[in-house]
């Protein structure tokens, strides 16, 4: 019985997040109320409040689900940690392109910059921490294969995140210059940063 109840609670949570996504897309990313989301989800406001205290919490949970869902979808066939070097970089670029083109992420950047900006300048969000963990694992795997240069995997992953995040958020600044070459140039930047120089022997760990 408890198992069934936990499933129902999970389903309601997803239902509310689906409703929040629909409301935000419909408003082109502008703020919506918790009451609107509850109506869209077909549940009461107290039901929503039992899980989230306000719309900011709902939006953060939704954004985490959106980002990690994109990462999962892109890397489902070839997990980052098992891919060869060029394929790994290609997967990172494909994730970046998917995030760049995502309807919800783009709408929030257009209409709620005050909500999104802290995740660029002040702190790492849950989805960014999740991406960092995946990148760190992939980089460590590449180092063990002698494909990625030496260095703390977490630090290298942090710089990959910064480079990629900047490329996504600032693309409009150079779109007239890069055009369709955006993905190729990002791939080159990440490859150059991570690739082990020719002839450099890998550090033996352990």
Secondary structure, 3 states (H helix, E strand, C coil): CHHHHHHHHHHHHHHHHHHHHHHHHHCCCCCCCHHHHHHHHCCCHHHHHCCCCCHHHHHHHHHHHHHHHHHHHHHCCCCHHHCCHHHHHHHHHHHHHHHHHCHHHHHHHHHCHHHHCHHHHCCCCHHHHHHHHHHHHHHHHHHHCCCECCCCHHHHHHHHHHHHHHHHHCHHHHHHHHHHHHHHHHHHHHHHHHECCCCCCCCCCC
